[in-house]
Amino acid sequence: MSTLEKITISLPAEMVSEIRESVAAGEFTSTSEAIRDALRRWRGARKVIVLSDDELRRMVAEGEASGEAIEGEAAMRRLRAKYAAMAADKDR
């Protein structure tokens, strides 16, 4: 794991309140974890912003060419069954 470095940031009271509420609700284990999550999401959003229109079009075309979309829960059921079967075969 990388070395942690402490920094000080200033936030509006409303943001601080929202962060503390999410920690109190159990969404995060600490205010630091909430901020790290926000920064990870920000990094991901920045990666998307820098994609060119051509890259985005290529990605959409790739997704469309990959086959018909399936509902998420159905996909997860299939994956769970697949890996359960694989585990059962391994145990034989």
Residue pairs with C-beta under 8 A, 6 or more apart in sequence:
9 35
11 19
19 31
19 34
19 35
20 31
22 28
22 34
23 29
23 30
23 31
23 33
23 34
27 34
28 34
28 37
51 59
